Amino acid sequence: MSRGYLTINVNDYETDFAIQGANISIYYIHRNTDEWELICDNLETNISGQVRNLELYAPNILLSEYPENERPYSRYAIKVTKEGYEDTIISGIQVLPIIEAIQNVKLKKLGNQYGILSSFNIEEHKLYAGYEPKIIEDDSKSTFVLNQVVVPEFIIVHDGLPNDDSAPNYWIYFKDYIKNVASSEIYATWPKSTIYANIVAIISFTLNRVYTEWYKNQGYRFTITSTTQYDHKFIYNRNIFDTIDRAVDEIFNLYIYRSGQIQPLLAQYCDGKQTQCPGVMTQWGSKYLGDEGYTFDEILRYFYGNNIDFKRAPIISGIPTSYPGYDLSIGAKSSAVKVVQQELNVISNAYPALPKLDEDGIYGTKTRESVRKFQEIFDLPVTGVVNFATWYEISRIYVAVSKIGAYQ
Protein backbone atom coordinates (compact mmCIF):
# COMPACT_ATOMS: atom_id res chain seq x y z
CA MET A 1 0.00 0.00 0.00
CA SER A 2 1.43 3.37 -1.08
CA ARG A 3 1.17 6.57 0.92
CA GLY A 4 0.99 10.23 0.02
CA TYR A 5 0.85 13.33 2.18
CA LEU A 6 -1.57 16.21 2.57
CA THR A 7 -1.01 19.64 4.10
CA ILE A 8 -3.99 22.00 4.57
CA ASN A 9 -3.54 25.78 4.89
CA VAL A 10 -6.50 27.80 6.18
CA ASN A 11 -6.62 31.58 5.77
CA ASP A 12 -9.11 34.42 6.02
CA TYR A 13 -10.57 35.18 2.56
CA GLU A 14 -10.33 38.96 2.97
CA THR A 15 -7.16 39.47 5.00
CA ASP A 16 -5.10 36.36 4.09
CA PHE A 17 -4.30 36.00 7.81
CA ALA A 18 -3.74 32.46 9.07
CA ILE A 19 -6.72 31.02 10.98
CA GLN A 20 -5.78 29.05 14.09
CA GLY A 21 -8.21 26.53 15.57
CA ALA A 22 -10.21 25.76 12.43
CA ASN A 23 -11.75 22.28 12.63
CA ILE A 24 -11.09 19.86 9.75
CA SER A 25 -12.73 16.56 8.82
CA ILE A 26 -11.25 14.38 6.05
CA TYR A 27 -13.15 11.94 3.85
CA TYR A 28 -11.84 9.29 1.47
CA ILE A 29 -13.74 9.19 -1.84
CA HIS A 30 -14.03 5.58 -2.93
CA ARG A 31 -12.65 4.88 -6.39
CA ASN A 32 -15.61 3.01 -7.91
CA THR A 33 -18.65 4.28 -6.02
CA ASP A 34 -17.67 7.93 -5.30
CA GLU A 35 -19.00 7.42 -1.78
CA TRP A 36 -17.39 9.42 1.03
CA GLU A 37 -15.92 7.67 4.05
CA LEU A 38 -14.96 9.73 7.10
CA ILE A 39 -11.38 8.81 8.01
CA CYS A 40 -10.27 11.69 10.24
CA ASP A 41 -12.21 14.12 12.41
CA ASN A 42 -11.63 17.05 14.76
CA LEU A 43 -8.24 18.07 13.43
CA GLU A 44 -7.35 21.65 14.35
CA THR A 45 -5.13 24.11 12.51
CA ASN A 46 -2.04 25.36 14.33
CA ILE A 47 -0.90 28.94 14.94
CA SER A 48 0.05 29.20 11.25
CA GLY A 49 -3.36 27.97 10.10
CA GLN A 50 -2.02 24.57 9.08
CA VAL A 51 -2.50 20.86 9.48
CA ARG A 52 0.71 19.42 8.06
CA ASN A 53 1.88 16.19 6.45
CA LEU A 54 -1.12 13.96 7.01
CA GLU A 55 -0.28 10.47 5.76
CA LEU A 56 -3.00 9.14 3.45
CA TYR A 57 -3.52 6.18 1.14
CA ALA A 58 -2.40 6.70 -2.49
CA PRO A 59 -2.18 4.28 -5.44
CA ASN A 60 1.02 2.63 -6.63
CA ILE A 61 3.45 5.14 -8.15
CA LEU A 62 3.71 3.07 -11.33
CA LEU A 63 0.24 4.29 -12.33
CA SER A 64 1.61 7.81 -12.82
CA GLU A 65 4.77 6.61 -14.57
CA TYR A 66 3.00 5.27 -17.67
CA PRO A 67 -0.16 6.38 -19.52
CA GLU A 68 -2.50 3.82 -18.00
CA ASN A 69 -6.29 4.10 -17.92
CA GLU A 70 -6.49 3.74 -14.14
CA ARG A 71 -6.63 6.86 -11.97
CA PRO A 72 -3.10 7.31 -10.50
CA TYR A 73 -4.16 9.38 -7.48
CA SER A 74 -6.56 9.01 -4.59
CA ARG A 75 -9.33 11.54 -4.04
CA TYR A 76 -10.28 13.09 -0.75
CA ALA A 77 -12.72 15.68 0.55
CA ILE A 78 -12.34 18.03 3.50
CA LYS A 79 -14.83 20.02 5.54
CA VAL A 80 -13.46 23.10 7.32
CA THR A 81 -15.41 24.87 10.05
CA LYS A 82 -14.60 27.81 12.29
CA GLU A 83 -16.91 29.92 14.44
CA GLY A 84 -17.72 33.17 12.65
CA TYR A 85 -16.94 31.76 9.20
CA GLU A 86 -18.84 29.93 6.49
CA ASP A 87 -18.42 26.15 6.53
CA THR A 88 -16.34 25.12 3.52
CA ILE A 89 -16.14 21.80 1.69
CA ILE A 90 -13.56 20.98 -0.97
CA SER A 91 -13.91 17.62 -2.71
CA GLY A 92 -11.76 15.83 -5.27
CA ILE A 93 -8.42 16.67 -3.64
CA GLN A 94 -5.80 14.61 -5.46
CA VAL A 95 -3.16 12.72 -3.46
CA LEU A 96 -0.27 11.11 -5.37
CA PRO A 97 2.12 8.62 -3.76
CA ILE A 98 5.32 9.73 -1.97
CA ILE A 99 4.89 13.48 -2.49
CA GLU A 100 2.95 16.14 -0.57
CA ALA A 101 -0.35 17.58 -1.78
CA ILE A 102 -1.05 21.13 -0.57
CA GLN A 103 -4.63 22.35 -0.26
CA ASN A 104 -5.24 26.03 0.43
CA VAL A 105 -8.59 27.01 1.95
CA LYS A 106 -9.86 30.58 2.29
CA LEU A 107 -12.75 30.99 4.73
CA LYS A 108 -15.32 33.77 4.30
CA LYS A 109 -16.66 35.54 7.38
CA LEU A 110 -20.35 35.14 8.16
CA GLY A 111 -22.57 38.17 7.90
CA ASN A 112 -25.96 38.20 9.60
CA GLN A 113 -26.81 34.80 8.14
CA TYR A 114 -26.04 31.39 9.60
CA GLY A 115 -25.67 27.94 8.13
CA ILE A 116 -23.93 29.21 4.99
CA LEU A 117 -21.86 26.58 3.13
CA SER A 118 -19.19 27.15 0.46
CA SER A 119 -18.56 24.06 -1.66
CA PHE A 120 -15.95 23.41 -4.36
CA ASN A 121 -15.22 20.33 -6.43
CA ILE A 122 -11.81 19.73 -8.03
CA GLU A 123 -12.11 18.31 -11.53
CA GLU A 124 -10.07 15.30 -12.61
CA HIS A 125 -6.46 15.70 -13.72
CA LYS A 126 -6.01 16.51 -17.41
CA LEU A 127 -3.87 13.45 -18.18
CA TYR A 128 -6.47 11.14 -16.66
CA ALA A 129 -9.69 12.82 -17.79
CA GLY A 130 -8.70 13.58 -21.37
CA TYR A 131 -9.94 17.14 -21.97
CA GLU A 132 -10.16 18.65 -25.46
CA PRO A 133 -6.70 18.82 -27.13
CA LYS A 134 -4.95 22.10 -27.90
CA ILE A 135 -5.75 23.71 -31.22
CA ILE A 136 -2.20 24.34 -32.46
CA GLU A 137 -1.48 27.97 -33.36
CA ASP A 138 1.29 29.55 -35.39
CA ASP A 139 3.88 30.40 -32.72
CA SER A 140 5.56 33.03 -34.93
CA LYS A 141 2.48 35.22 -35.32
CA SER A 142 2.93 38.83 -34.34
CA THR A 143 0.39 41.27 -32.91
CA PHE A 144 0.43 44.44 -30.84
CA VAL A 145 2.75 43.86 -27.90
CA LEU A 146 3.70 45.51 -24.62
CA ASN A 147 6.94 47.45 -24.38
CA GLN A 148 8.75 44.63 -22.62
CA VAL A 149 8.31 41.12 -21.29
CA VAL A 150 7.02 41.35 -17.74
CA VAL A 151 5.89 38.92 -15.05
CA PRO A 152 2.68 40.53 -13.78
CA GLU A 153 1.56 40.31 -10.18
CA PHE A 154 -1.82 38.92 -11.26
CA ILE A 155 -3.40 37.48 -14.36
CA ILE A 156 -7.12 37.30 -15.10
CA VAL A 157 -8.26 33.75 -15.84
CA HIS A 158 -11.54 33.27 -17.71
CA ASP A 159 -12.97 29.98 -16.46
CA GLY A 160 -14.59 28.86 -19.71
CA LEU A 161 -14.51 29.26 -23.47
CA PRO A 162 -13.48 32.75 -24.61
CA ASN A 163 -16.98 33.68 -25.82
CA ASP A 164 -18.80 32.28 -22.77
CA ASP A 165 -20.01 35.46 -21.07
CA SER A 166 -21.47 33.47 -18.17
CA ALA A 167 -18.08 32.05 -17.11
CA PRO A 168 -16.42 33.79 -14.13
CA ASN A 169 -13.12 35.64 -14.26
CA TYR A 170 -10.59 35.04 -11.47
CA TRP A 171 -7.73 37.33 -10.48
CA ILE A 172 -4.89 34.92 -9.66
CA TYR A 173 -1.33 35.59 -8.51
CA PHE A 174 0.96 34.72 -11.43
CA LYS A 175 2.96 32.15 -9.46
CA ASP A 176 -0.22 30.56 -8.10
CA TYR A 177 -1.58 30.29 -11.62
CA ILE A 178 1.54 28.49 -12.87
CA LYS A 179 1.47 26.11 -9.88
CA ASN A 180 -2.22 25.39 -10.46
CA VAL A 181 -1.78 24.67 -14.17
CA ALA A 182 1.32 22.51 -13.72
CA SER A 183 -0.46 20.49 -11.01
CA SER A 184 -3.41 20.06 -13.41
CA GLU A 185 -1.35 19.22 -16.51
CA ILE A 186 1.47 16.87 -15.41
CA TYR A 187 2.06 14.33 -12.67
CA ALA A 188 4.21 15.69 -9.87
CA THR A 189 5.90 12.29 -9.44
CA TRP A 190 7.73 12.72 -12.76
CA PRO A 191 11.50 13.39 -13.00
CA LYS A 192 12.64 16.81 -11.82
CA SER A 193 13.96 17.79 -15.26
CA THR A 194 10.59 16.91 -16.83
CA ILE A 195 8.72 18.98 -14.25
CA TYR A 196 11.02 21.94 -14.92
CA ALA A 197 10.66 21.59 -18.70
CA ASN A 198 6.87 21.60 -18.53
CA ILE A 199 6.78 24.51 -16.08
CA VAL A 200 9.05 26.61 -18.32
CA ALA A 201 6.78 25.80 -21.29
CA ILE A 202 3.71 26.86 -19.27
CA ILE A 203 5.44 30.09 -18.16
CA SER A 204 6.51 30.91 -21.72
CA PHE A 205 3.03 30.28 -23.13
CA THR A 206 1.43 32.41 -20.41
CA LEU A 207 3.91 35.27 -20.79
CA ASN A 208 3.26 35.20 -24.54
CA ARG A 209 -0.43 35.73 -23.84
CA VAL A 210 0.49 38.58 -21.47
CA TYR A 211 3.09 40.16 -23.78
CA THR A 212 0.97 40.05 -26.94
CA GLU A 213 -2.22 40.96 -25.06
CA TRP A 214 -3.77 38.18 -27.11
CA TYR A 215 -7.28 38.25 -25.70
CA LYS A 216 -7.40 41.97 -25.01
CA ASN A 217 -6.79 42.59 -28.71
CA GLN A 218 -9.87 40.49 -29.46
CA GLY A 219 -12.01 42.66 -27.20
CA TYR A 220 -11.96 40.41 -24.12
CA ARG A 221 -11.21 41.57 -20.57
CA PHE A 222 -9.05 38.69 -19.41
CA THR A 223 -5.51 37.39 -19.88
CA ILE A 224 -6.06 33.70 -20.53
CA THR A 225 -8.72 30.98 -20.37
CA SER A 226 -9.01 27.69 -18.48
CA THR A 227 -9.92 25.73 -21.60
CA THR A 228 -7.43 23.22 -23.01
CA GLN A 229 -8.40 23.89 -26.64
CA TYR A 230 -6.99 27.40 -26.39
CA ASP A 231 -4.75 27.59 -23.33
CA HIS A 232 -4.02 25.39 -20.27
CA LYS A 233 -6.13 23.49 -17.79
CA PHE A 234 -6.76 25.68 -14.74
CA ILE A 235 -8.95 24.32 -11.92
CA TYR A 236 -10.12 26.91 -9.41
CA ASN A 237 -9.26 26.04 -5.79
CA ARG A 238 -7.43 22.85 -6.69
CA ASN A 239 -4.59 21.43 -4.58
CA ILE A 240 -1.00 21.73 -5.78
CA PHE A 241 2.02 19.47 -5.14
CA ASP A 242 5.26 20.19 -3.31
CA THR A 243 7.59 19.24 -6.20
CA ILE A 244 5.79 21.67 -8.48
CA ASP A 245 5.41 24.30 -5.75
CA ARG A 246 9.16 24.49 -5.15
CA ALA A 247 10.10 24.35 -8.83
CA VAL A 248 7.84 27.29 -9.71
CA ASP A 249 9.25 29.35 -6.84
CA GLU A 250 12.73 28.90 -8.34
CA ILE A 251 11.98 29.62 -12.01
CA PHE A 252 8.69 31.52 -12.26
CA ASN A 253 10.22 34.25 -14.45
CA LEU A 254 12.20 31.92 -16.76
CA TYR A 255 10.85 31.72 -20.30
CA ILE A 256 11.77 30.41 -23.75
CA TYR A 257 12.37 32.60 -26.78
CA ARG A 258 13.33 31.76 -30.33
CA SER A 259 16.37 33.32 -32.01
CA GLY A 260 15.36 36.45 -33.90
CA GLN A 261 12.14 36.93 -31.91
CA ILE A 262 11.43 39.11 -28.89
CA GLN A 263 8.25 37.56 -27.54
CA PRO A 264 8.23 34.54 -25.22
CA LEU A 265 7.65 31.37 -27.21
CA LEU A 266 4.05 30.22 -27.41
CA ALA A 267 5.24 26.84 -26.11
CA GLN A 268 2.33 24.58 -27.05
CA TYR A 269 2.13 20.88 -26.26
CA CYS A 270 -0.18 17.87 -26.16
CA ASP A 271 -0.25 14.71 -24.05
CA GLY A 272 1.37 12.38 -26.60
CA LYS A 273 -1.05 9.55 -25.81
CA GLN A 274 -4.56 10.60 -26.79
CA THR A 275 -3.30 13.25 -29.22
CA GLN A 276 -0.12 13.79 -31.20
CA CYS A 277 1.28 17.20 -32.11
CA PRO A 278 4.31 17.18 -34.46
CA GLY A 279 6.68 20.08 -33.92
CA VAL A 280 5.76 20.79 -30.30
CA MET A 281 6.26 19.01 -26.99
CA THR A 282 4.37 15.96 -25.80
CA GLN A 283 3.97 15.60 -22.05
CA TRP A 284 4.57 11.85 -21.95
CA GLY A 285 7.49 12.27 -24.35
CA SER A 286 9.05 14.80 -21.97
CA LYS A 287 8.58 12.32 -19.14
CA TYR A 288 10.44 9.56 -20.96
CA LEU A 289 13.30 11.92 -21.85
CA GLY A 290 13.53 12.86 -18.18
CA ASP A 291 13.76 9.15 -17.35
CA GLU A 292 16.72 8.94 -19.75
CA GLY A 293 18.56 11.72 -17.93
CA TYR A 294 17.87 14.66 -20.25
CA THR A 295 18.12 18.08 -18.58
CA PHE A 296 15.14 20.43 -18.77
CA ASP A 297 16.73 22.55 -21.52
CA GLU A 298 17.67 19.44 -23.52
CA ILE A 299 14.07 18.25 -23.31
CA LEU A 300 12.77 21.58 -24.56
CA ARG A 301 15.31 21.79 -27.41
CA TYR A 302 14.44 18.22 -28.41
CA PHE A 303 10.87 19.31 -29.09
CA TYR A 304 11.09 23.00 -30.02
CA GLY A 305 14.43 22.98 -31.86
CA ASN A 306 17.98 24.10 -31.21
CA ASN A 307 17.23 27.74 -32.06
CA ILE A 308 15.59 28.42 -28.70
CA ASP A 309 17.17 29.99 -25.66
CA PHE A 310 16.12 31.02 -22.17
CA LYS A 311 15.79 34.34 -20.38
CA ARG A 312 14.49 35.61 -17.05
CA ALA A 313 11.98 38.42 -17.26
CA PRO A 314 13.80 41.47 -15.83
CA ILE A 315 10.76 43.15 -14.25
CA ILE A 316 8.40 41.70 -11.67
CA SER A 317 5.50 44.15 -11.58
CA GLY A 318 3.62 44.68 -8.32
CA ILE A 319 6.54 43.61 -6.11
CA PRO A 320 7.71 46.39 -3.75
CA THR A 321 11.45 45.65 -4.15
CA SER A 322 13.19 43.38 -6.65
CA TYR A 323 15.59 40.62 -5.66
CA PRO A 324 19.05 42.20 -5.06
CA GLY A 325 20.80 39.61 -7.24
CA TYR A 326 22.57 37.75 -4.44
CA ASP A 327 21.57 35.59 -1.48
CA LEU A 328 21.22 37.05 2.02
CA SER A 329 22.62 35.11 4.97
CA ILE A 330 24.33 35.51 8.37
CA GLY A 331 26.64 38.53 8.43
CA ALA A 332 25.01 40.43 5.57
CA LYS A 333 24.46 44.15 6.13
CA SER A 334 22.41 46.05 3.55
CA SER A 335 19.18 47.82 2.71
CA ALA A 336 17.98 44.52 1.20
CA VAL A 337 18.25 42.87 4.64
CA LYS A 338 16.20 45.72 6.09
CA VAL A 339 13.51 45.16 3.44
CA VAL A 340 13.31 41.48 4.44
CA GLN A 341 13.06 42.39 8.13
CA GLN A 342 10.34 44.97 7.48
CA GLU A 343 8.30 42.59 5.35
CA LEU A 344 8.66 39.68 7.81
CA ASN A 345 7.47 41.95 10.64
CA VAL A 346 4.31 42.80 8.67
CA ILE A 347 3.79 39.11 7.81
CA SER A 348 4.15 38.19 11.49
CA ASN A 349 0.87 40.02 12.17
CA ALA A 350 -0.82 37.37 10.04
CA TYR A 351 1.48 34.49 11.06
CA PRO A 352 2.32 34.94 14.77
CA ALA A 353 4.82 32.05 14.73
CA LEU A 354 7.25 34.48 13.09
CA PRO A 355 9.22 36.43 15.72
CA LYS A 356 9.38 40.21 15.57
CA LEU A 357 12.72 41.58 14.30
CA ASP A 358 14.80 44.70 14.78
CA GLU A 359 14.77 46.47 11.42
CA ASP A 360 18.49 47.28 11.51
CA GLY A 361 19.63 45.87 8.16
CA ILE A 362 21.89 43.31 9.87
CA TYR A 363 21.32 39.63 9.08
CA GLY A 364 21.82 38.07 12.52
CA THR A 365 20.60 34.87 14.15
CA LYS A 366 17.11 36.28 14.87
CA THR A 367 16.63 37.17 11.21
CA ARG A 368 17.89 33.75 10.15
CA GLU A 369 15.46 31.98 12.50
CA SER A 370 12.55 34.11 11.27
CA VAL A 371 13.47 33.23 7.69
CA ARG A 372 13.68 29.54 8.61
CA LYS A 373 10.23 29.64 10.20
CA PHE A 374 8.84 31.43 7.12
CA GLN A 375 10.37 28.79 4.86
CA GLU A 376 8.89 26.03 6.99
CA ILE A 377 5.38 27.53 6.87
CA PHE A 378 5.45 28.19 3.13
CA ASP A 379 7.01 24.90 2.04
CA LEU A 380 10.39 26.25 0.96
CA PRO A 381 13.72 24.51 1.65
CA VAL A 382 14.50 25.43 5.27
CA THR A 383 17.97 26.96 4.91
CA GLY A 384 17.75 30.28 6.75
CA VAL A 385 19.09 31.91 3.58
CA VAL A 386 17.07 34.37 1.50
CA ASN A 387 17.59 33.24 -2.08
CA PHE A 388 15.58 34.14 -5.20
CA ALA A 389 12.68 31.84 -4.32
CA THR A 390 12.45 32.93 -0.67
CA TRP A 391 12.77 36.63 -1.52
CA TYR A 392 9.81 36.59 -3.89
CA GLU A 393 7.68 34.38 -1.66
CA ILE A 394 8.26 36.82 1.23
CA SER A 395 7.30 39.65 -1.14
CA ARG A 396 4.18 37.83 -2.32
CA ILE A 397 2.93 37.09 1.19
CA TYR A 398 3.80 40.63 2.31
CA VAL A 399 1.72 42.08 -0.54
CA ALA A 400 -1.15 39.70 0.27
CA VAL A 401 -1.42 40.39 4.00
CA SER A 402 -0.73 44.13 3.73
CA LYS A 403 -2.94 44.54 0.67
CA ILE A 404 -0.33 46.65 -1.10
CA GLY A 405 -1.67 47.44 -4.56
CA ALA A 406 -5.06 45.92 -3.83
CA TYR A 407 -7.40 46.19 -6.80
CA GLN A 408 -10.50 44.30 -5.79
Solvent accessible surface area in square Angstrom, and as a share of the most:
residue,aa,sasa,rsa
1,M,182,0.81
2,S,30,0.19
3,R,98,0.36
4,G,0,0.00
5,Y,72,0.27
6,L,0,0.00
7,T,4,0.02
8,I,0,0.00
9,N,26,0.13
10,V,1,0.00
11,N,17,0.09
12,D,5,0.02
13,Y,103,0.39
14,E,116,0.52
15,T,53,0.31
16,D,22,0.11
17,F,72,0.30
18,A,18,0.14
19,I,11,0.06
20,Q,100,0.45
21,G,24,0.23
22,A,0,0.00
23,N,43,0.22
24,I,0,0.00
25,S,13,0.08
26,I,1,0.00
27,Y,47,0.18
28,Y,36,0.14
29,I,9,0.04
30,H,65,0.29
31,R,67,0.25
32,N,141,0.72
33,T,85,0.50
34,D,82,0.43
35,E,112,0.50
36,W,114,0.40
37,E,81,0.36
38,L,89,0.44
39,I,76,0.38
40,C,40,0.24
41,D,71,0.37
42,N,107,0.55
43,L,40,0.20
44,E,115,0.51
45,T,5,0.03
46,N,63,0.32
47,I,74,0.38
48,S,8,0.05
49,G,0,0.00
50,Q,9,0.04
51,V,15,0.09
52,R,76,0.28
53,N,81,0.41
54,L,31,0.15
55,E,102,0.46
56,L,12,0.06
57,Y,69,0.26
58,A,0,0.00
59,P,5,0.03
60,N,81,0.42
61,I,52,0.27
62,L,106,0.53
63,L,35,0.17
64,S,1,0.00
65,E,32,0.14
66,Y,111,0.42
67,P,43,0.27
68,E,94,0.42
69,N,130,0.67
70,E,87,0.39
71,R,26,0.10
72,P,2,0.02
73,Y,2,0.01
74,S,4,0.03
75,R,30,0.11
76,Y,2,0.01
77,A,0,0.00
78,I,0,0.00
79,K,68,0.29
80,V,0,0.00
81,T,39,0.23
82,K,65,0.27
83,E,166,0.74
84,G,38,0.37
85,Y,32,0.12
86,E,27,0.12
87,D,46,0.24
88,T,3,0.02
89,I,31,0.16
90,I,2,0.01
91,S,13,0.08
92,G,4,0.04
93,I,0,0.00
94,Q,2,0.01
95,V,0,0.00
96,L,2,0.01
97,P,1,0.00
98,I,111,0.56
99,I,19,0.09
100,E,16,0.07
101,A,0,0.00
102,I,10,0.05
103,Q,0,0.00
104,N,72,0.37
105,V,2,0.01
106,K,96,0.41
107,L,0,0.00
108,K,84,0.36
109,K,108,0.46
110,L,43,0.22
111,G,62,0.60
112,N,150,0.77
113,Q,124,0.55
114,Y,180,0.68
115,G,77,0.74
116,I,60,0.31
117,L,94,0.47
118,S,22,0.14
119,S,76,0.49
120,F,63,0.26
121,N,106,0.55
122,I,7,0.04
123,E,75,0.33
124,E,43,0.19
125,H,2,0.01
126,K,25,0.11
127,L,17,0.08
128,Y,68,0.26
129,A,46,0.36
130,G,31,0.30
131,Y,61,0.23
132,E,104,0.47
133,P,61,0.38
134,K,26,0.11
135,I,101,0.51
136,I,84,0.43
137,E,39,0.17
138,D,89,0.46
139,D,36,0.19
140,S,57,0.37
141,K,53,0.22
142,S,102,0.66
143,T,44,0.25
144,F,137,0.57
145,V,53,0.31
146,L,51,0.26
147,N,153,0.79
148,Q,88,0.39
149,V,11,0.06
150,V,26,0.15
151,V,2,0.01
152,P,21,0.13
153,E,31,0.14
154,F,42,0.17
155,I,3,0.01
156,I,34,0.17
157,V,0,0.00
158,H,9,0.04
159,D,46,0.24
160,G,14,0.13
161,L,77,0.38
162,P,17,0.11
163,N,115,0.59
164,D,51,0.27
165,D,140,0.73
166,S,103,0.67
167,A,14,0.11
168,P,66,0.42
169,N,68,0.35
170,Y,49,0.19
171,W,114,0.40
172,I,25,0.13
173,Y,41,0.15
174,F,4,0.02
175,K,11,0.05
176,D,46,0.24
177,Y,0,0.00
178,I,0,0.00
179,K,7,0.03
180,N,12,0.06
181,V,0,0.00
182,A,0,0.00
183,S,0,0.00
184,S,0,0.00
185,E,1,0.00
186,I,1,0.00
187,Y,7,0.03
188,A,1,0.01
189,T,23,0.13
190,W,8,0.03
191,P,33,0.21
192,K,141,0.60
193,S,26,0.17
194,T,0,0.00
195,I,5,0.03
196,Y,25,0.10
197,A,0,0.00
198,N,0,0.00
199,I,0,0.00
200,V,0,0.00
201,A,0,0.00
202,I,0,0.00
203,I,0,0.00
204,S,0,0.00
205,F,1,0.00
206,T,0,0.00
207,L,1,0.01
208,N,9,0.05
209,R,3,0.01
210,V,17,0.10
211,Y,10,0.04
212,T,6,0.03
213,E,33,0.15
214,W,60,0.21
215,Y,5,0.02
216,K,130,0.55
217,N,77,0.40
218,Q,95,0.42
219,G,65,0.63
220,Y,61,0.23
221,R,214,0.78
222,F,16,0.06
223,T,27,0.16
224,I,0,0.00
225,T,0,0.00
226,S,5,0.03
227,T,19,0.11
228,T,7,0.04
229,Q,42,0.19
230,Y,79,0.30
231,D,4,0.02
232,H,5,0.02
233,K,19,0.08
234,F,3,0.01
235,I,4,0.02
236,Y,70,0.27
237,N,43,0.22
238,R,12,0.04
239,N,0,0.00
240,I,19,0.10
241,F,1,0.01
242,D,30,0.15
243,T,49,0.29
244,I,0,0.00
245,D,8,0.04
246,R,91,0.33
247,A,3,0.02
248,V,0,0.00
249,D,1,0.00
250,E,69,0.31
251,I,11,0.05
252,F,5,0.02
253,N,8,0.04
254,L,20,0.10
255,Y,5,0.02
256,I,0,0.00
257,Y,49,0.19
258,R,41,0.15
259,S,76,0.49
260,G,89,0.86
261,Q,47,0.21
262,I,132,0.67
263,Q,21,0.09
264,P,0,0.00
265,L,1,0.01
266,L,3,0.02
267,A,0,0.00
268,Q,4,0.02
269,Y,9,0.03
270,C,8,0.05
271,D,15,0.08
272,G,20,0.19
273,K,84,0.36
274,Q,104,0.46
275,T,39,0.23
276,Q,125,0.55
277,C,11,0.07
278,P,129,0.81
279,G,64,0.62
280,V,17,0.10
281,M,0,0.00
282,T,19,0.11
283,Q,0,0.00
284,W,11,0.04
285,G,19,0.18
286,S,0,0.00
287,K,3,0.01
288,Y,81,0.31
289,L,16,0.08
290,G,9,0.08
291,D,77,0.40
292,E,123,0.55
293,G,58,0.56
294,Y,71,0.27
295,T,66,0.38
296,F,52,0.22
297,D,40,0.21
298,E,84,0.38
299,I,0,0.00
300,L,0,0.00
301,R,66,0.24
302,Y,134,0.51
303,F,32,0.13
304,Y,12,0.05
305,G,28,0.26
306,N,134,0.69
307,N,72,0.37
308,I,5,0.02
309,D,63,0.33
310,F,39,0.16
311,K,95,0.40
312,R,104,0.38
313,A,3,0.02
314,P,101,0.63
315,I,69,0.35
316,I,17,0.09
317,S,42,0.27
318,G,42,0.40
319,I,31,0.16
320,P,64,0.40
321,T,55,0.32
322,S,65,0.42
323,Y,45,0.17
324,P,45,0.29
325,G,59,0.56
326,Y,111,0.42
327,D,78,0.40
328,L,0,0.00
329,S,46,0.30
330,I,85,0.43
331,G,52,0.50
332,A,27,0.21
333,K,149,0.63
334,S,37,0.24
335,S,91,0.59
336,A,10,0.08
337,V,0,0.00
338,K,84,0.36
339,V,29,0.17
340,V,2,0.01
341,Q,2,0.01
342,Q,71,0.32
343,E,8,0.04
344,L,0,0.00
345,N,17,0.08
346,V,48,0.28
347,I,0,0.00
348,S,6,0.04
349,N,86,0.44
350,A,2,0.01
351,Y,11,0.04
352,P,78,0.49
353,A,31,0.24
354,L,5,0.02
355,P,60,0.38
356,K,121,0.51
357,L,15,0.07
358,D,107,0.55
359,E,77,0.35
360,D,79,0.41
361,G,7,0.06
362,I,79,0.40
363,Y,1,0.00
364,G,27,0.26
365,T,84,0.49
366,K,141,0.60
367,T,5,0.03
368,R,85,0.31
369,E,79,0.35
370,S,0,0.00
371,V,0,0.00
372,R,88,0.32
373,K,62,0.26
374,F,0,0.00
375,Q,2,0.01
376,E,73,0.33
377,I,9,0.05
378,F,32,0.13
379,D,17,0.09
380,L,2,0.01
381,P,55,0.35
382,V,66,0.38
383,T,73,0.43
384,G,2,0.02
385,V,43,0.25
386,V,0,0.00
387,N,55,0.28
388,F,36,0.15
389,A,7,0.05
390,T,2,0.01
391,W,5,0.02
392,Y,11,0.04
393,E,5,0.02
394,I,1,0.00
395,S,1,0.00
396,R,40,0.15
397,I,11,0.06
398,Y,38,0.14
399,V,5,0.03
400,A,5,0.04
401,V,16,0.09
402,S,38,0.25
403,K,86,0.37
404,I,82,0.42
405,G,59,0.57
406,A,67,0.52
407,Y,76,0.29
408,Q,167,0.74
